[in-house]
Amino acid sequence: MMIKVFEDFNFSRVGQMQSLLESHGIHTFLKNEFGSSVVGELPFVEVIPQLFVLEEKDLEKAKELLAQEVPATQPGAAWTCSGCGSEVDGNFTQCWNCGNTV
């Protein structure tokens, strides 16, 4: 049984997480390792690198290890600056145009 525990468009990041789990004795499988070569020919959701744990008994430990390495907060939604009306990416809390904050 394979259980997906991590995915990221950045293959290097997925490889780092695989190395982390493997260094703790957790057996993994990497899917779409070479998916970047077919981006554009297939939908991106079918080629995103994905990391799987091979044994259910390792799932909780894998989640704990990944939680320590992956930021708990994900970027929020884009927002509109109340100062100038510019759209600001959700990764930022300060407007790129006028410096106003959320």
C-alpha positions as CSV (number, residue, x, y, z in Angstrom):
1,M,0.0,0.0,0.0
2,M,1.4,3.4,-1.0
3,I,0.3,6.6,0.8
4,K,1.0,10.0,-0.7
5,V,2.6,12.3,1.9
6,F,4.1,15.1,-0.1
7,E,4.0,16.8,-3.5
8,D,5.6,19.9,-4.9
9,F,6.4,21.3,-8.3
10,N,9.9,21.7,-7.2
11,F,11.5,18.3,-7.8
12,S,14.5,19.2,-5.6
13,R,12.2,19.8,-2.6
14,V,10.5,16.5,-3.1
15,G,13.9,14.8,-3.2
16,Q,14.9,16.5,0.0
17,M,11.8,15.2,1.7
18,Q,12.5,11.7,0.4
19,S,16.0,11.9,1.7
20,L,14.7,13.0,5.1
21,L,12.3,10.1,5.4
22,E,14.7,7.5,4.1
23,S,17.3,8.7,6.6
24,H,14.8,7.8,9.3
25,G,14.3,4.3,7.9
26,I,11.0,5.1,6.2
27,H,10.8,3.4,2.8
28,T,9.4,5.7,0.1
29,F,8.5,5.8,-3.6
30,L,8.8,8.8,-5.8
31,K,6.2,9.2,-8.6
32,N,6.6,11.5,-11.6
33,E,10.4,11.8,-11.1
34,F,10.8,12.7,-14.7
35,G,7.5,14.4,-15.2
36,S,9.0,17.8,-16.0
37,S,10.0,16.5,-19.5
38,V,6.3,16.2,-20.5
39,V,5.0,19.4,-19.0
40,G,2.8,21.0,-21.6
41,E,1.9,17.7,-23.2
42,L,0.0,16.4,-20.1
43,P,-1.9,18.3,-17.5
44,F,0.4,19.6,-14.7
45,V,-1.5,17.6,-12.1
46,E,-0.5,14.4,-13.8
47,V,3.3,15.2,-13.7
48,I,3.8,16.9,-10.3
49,P,6.5,15.0,-8.4
50,Q,4.8,13.1,-5.5
51,L,6.3,11.3,-2.5
52,F,4.7,8.1,-1.1
53,V,5.3,6.1,2.0
54,L,5.3,2.4,1.3
55,E,4.2,1.0,4.7
56,E,1.2,2.3,6.7
57,K,3.1,1.7,9.9
58,D,5.5,4.6,8.9
59,L,2.8,7.1,8.0
60,E,2.5,9.0,11.3
61,K,6.3,9.2,11.7
62,A,6.6,10.5,8.1
63,K,3.9,13.1,8.8
64,E,5.7,14.3,11.9
65,L,9.1,14.6,10.1
66,L,7.5,16.4,7.2
67,A,5.6,18.8,9.5
68,Q,9.0,19.9,11.0
69,E,10.4,20.6,7.5
70,V,7.4,22.1,5.7
71,P,6.1,25.5,6.8
72,A,2.8,25.1,8.6
73,T,1.3,28.2,7.0
74,Q,0.5,28.1,3.4
75,P,0.3,31.4,1.4
76,G,-3.1,33.0,1.7
77,A,-5.3,34.2,-1.2
78,A,-4.4,37.2,-3.2
79,W,-5.7,40.4,-1.7
80,T,-6.6,43.9,-2.9
81,C,-4.7,46.8,-1.3
82,S,-7.1,49.2,0.5
83,G,-4.6,52.0,-0.1
84,C,-4.2,51.9,-3.8
85,G,-6.4,49.1,-5.2
86,S,-3.5,47.0,-6.5
87,E,-3.7,43.2,-6.4
88,V,-1.1,41.6,-4.1
89,D,0.0,38.0,-4.1
90,G,-1.1,36.1,-1.0
91,N,2.6,35.4,-0.1
92,F,3.0,39.1,0.9
93,T,1.5,41.1,3.7
94,Q,2.7,44.5,2.3
95,C,1.6,46.1,-1.0
96,W,4.2,46.1,-3.7
97,N,2.9,49.4,-5.0
98,C,2.3,51.7,-2.0
99,G,3.6,49.8,1.0
100,N,0.3,49.5,2.7
101,T,-0.1,46.4,4.9
102,V,-3.0,43.9,5.2
